[in-house]
């Protein structure tokens, strides 16, 4: 019992430090690792080595993947590729199902682009379509936000799911995570879109209180926004940097299956190499260079790399600190104790969901919830019956479902959606926060059903 009380106190420290004291999650997780190491009685001379090896171990492979994925996302955002993706979706889906159109656009754009940035970029499109189709901008906002949120928490190369997969030992099997994440995220996005339809007759209930820069962005119509990017990329060039790496990762995962569907010769070796996440994302980055527009592409490319590194740095630090925290928990007796205790309760796949949902709701960051929960549950997966690759994959999905439950006032995405949608806090709670609750619950129920079939 003392082991559980200690764990609750350590998790409470993480929540208090990040939500109330506003301490950066990196320091909160690193501090939690030291606290847990001493509380669980790890030998003093091994504490620092355990923490540093955990920090470096997770970043040794996943770190480069996170950086490359972030750089690709920056290039897609700055080049207008996200705008092209949205235009393609509008052309394919037409104007008959506006909320579905916004949900699908969000679902695709948020795979390479952070959901906060994606919502701001697509806000003008959302407003323009709402006026053109005489549809509530509130319904369109919730559909867009939930579509963005779904892939943000489930599908690599978004950093959160990558970090969770790394903590759970799936760094070489991201294809499985992608293959599971695509349908789970689609169902979560559909649930959010159906909830959004409840607000088709609801109008914004606050006046514009945006900053001058935000107000200009709000008033800019879709055509003007597209014109501001100059020549937009062609659809093939826009989609290739994200579609090709995902396809290669999935093919590489299939090539490495025990059944060896591509044989065991040169073809298997080549496909396995190309399907390694690092190699696949390097190819994606190479394809992304076609989106560069300036006359001096080398300088522009260097600038985008710098921006990507700056964006990735906090995520790398959080991921590394989460790895350090997980290494301490793995070295403690907690894993065996919790595994044997929880296995008798029969909650299985719901356990990581509950932990992630608690962390997400308490401190606001989906990435922190993904990293912390995956580090915490990794030592006990075998005892929970989730030790296989498929079990670990479904655990990433369960954590992702928890990491979207729920988005409210301590989440920056909540404020992006509410401010740009001109929603009061009360309306945002009814529309956006409840939507993320429905998404999370729907996703974990689907993951549970999948676990009954696949485990």
C-alpha positions, 0 to 999 in steps of 0.5 A, a space after each residue: 500500500 505504501 508503494 501506491 501512496 508514494 506513487 500518488 504523491 509523486 503524480 500529485 507533485 507533477 500535477 501541482 507543479 505544472 498546473 498550480 506552480 506553472 513549472 515547466 513539465 520538463 523540470 516537474 518530470 525530472 524532479 519527480 524522477 529524483 523524488 521517486 528514486 529516493 522514495 522507492 529506495 533505489 541505491 544512492 549511487 545508482 540514482 543519477 545513472 538510472 535517470 540519465 540512462 532513462 533520459 538518453 535511452 528514449 531520446 537516442 532513437 525517438 529524439 531524431 524522429 520527433 525533430 524530423 517530424 516537427 521540421 516537416 510540419 513547419 515546412 508544410 505550415 509555412 509553405 501553404 501545403 496545409 492550405 492546399 490539403 484543405 482545398 483538396 478536401 473541399 473539392 472532394 467532399 463538396 459543400 453538402 456536408 460542411 461539418 464533415 468537411 471541416 472534421 476531415 480537413 482537421 484530421 489530415 492537417 493535424 498529422 504533420 501540423 500541431 493542432 493549435 497552429 492548424 486551427 489558427 491556419 484553418 480559421 479563415 477557411 472555417 469562417 468563410 465556409 460557415 458564411 457561404 453555407 449559412 452554417 453555424 461557425 460554432 458547429 464548424 469550429 467544434 468539427 474542425 477542433 475535434 478533427 485536429 485533436 483526434 490525429 494529434 493524440 493518436 497518429 505518429 509522426 505527431 510527437 506525443 504518440 511517438 514519445 508514448 510508443 518509445 516509452 513502451 518499446 515500440 520505437 521500431 514498430 511505429 507502423 503498428 501504432 499508425 495502423 491502429 491510430 488511423 481508425 481509432 482517430 477516425 472514430 474519435 473525429 466522427 464522434 466529435 463531428 456528430 457532437 458538433 452538429 448539435 450546435 448548428 443553430 448556435 451563434 458566437 456569444 461574445 464580441 471580438 476580444 482578440 489582439 490586433 494581430 488575431 483580429 486581422 487573422 480573423 477578418 481575413 477571408 480564405 481567398 485572401 489568406 491563400 493569396 498571402 502564401 503566393 504560389 501554393 504547392 501542388 496537391 502531390 507535393 503537399 501530401 507527399 512529405 507526410 503520406 510517403 513516410 507513413 506508407 514506408 513505416 507501415 510497409 517496413 513494419 509488415 516486412 519485419 513480421 515473423 511471416 516475412 511476407 517479402 522474403 528474407 533477402 535483399 528486398 526485405 532488408 531494403 524495405 526494412 531500412 526504408 521503413 525505419 521511422 528515421 529513414 522514412 522521415 528523412 525521405 519525407 524531409 527530402 520531399 518537403 524541400 520541393 515546397 521551398 519557395 525562395 530563390 535561395 532555398 538553402 537559406 530558407 531550408 536552414 531557417 525552417 530547420 532552425 524553427 523546427 528545432 526550436 519547436 521540438 526542443 520542449 517536446 524533446 526535454 519533456 520526452 527525455 524527462 518522461 523516459 527518466 521518470 519511467 526508468 526510475 519506476 522500472 528500477 523500483 518494485 512498483 511495477 511488479 506490485 501494481 501489475 499483480 494488484 491491477 491484474 486481479 481487478 481486471 481493468 486491463 486496457 482501461 488502467 492507462 486510459 484512467 491515468 492519462 485522463 486524470 493527468 490530462 484533466 488536471 494539468 492540461 497538456 496532452 503531450 505531458 499526459 502521453 509521456 508521463 502515463 506511458 512511462 508510468 505504465 511501461 513496467 506493468 504491461 506484462 502483468 496486465 496482459 499487454 506485453 505483446 507488440 499489439 498489447 503495447 500498441 493498444 496501450 498507446 491508443 488507450 493513453 491517447 484516448 485519455 490524453 484528450 479527456 478533457 480539454 478545458 481551461 488549463 489547455 492552450 488548445 481550449 483557449 485557441 478554439 474559444 477565442 478564435 470562435 468567439 465563444 464564451 467560456 460557458 459555451 466553450 465548455 458545452 461545445 468543445 470540452 464536452 466534445 473532447 470528453 465524448 471523443 475520449 470515451 468513444 475512443 477507449 470503448 473502441 480500443 477495448 473492443 479491439 483488445 477483445 479481438 486482437 489480444 
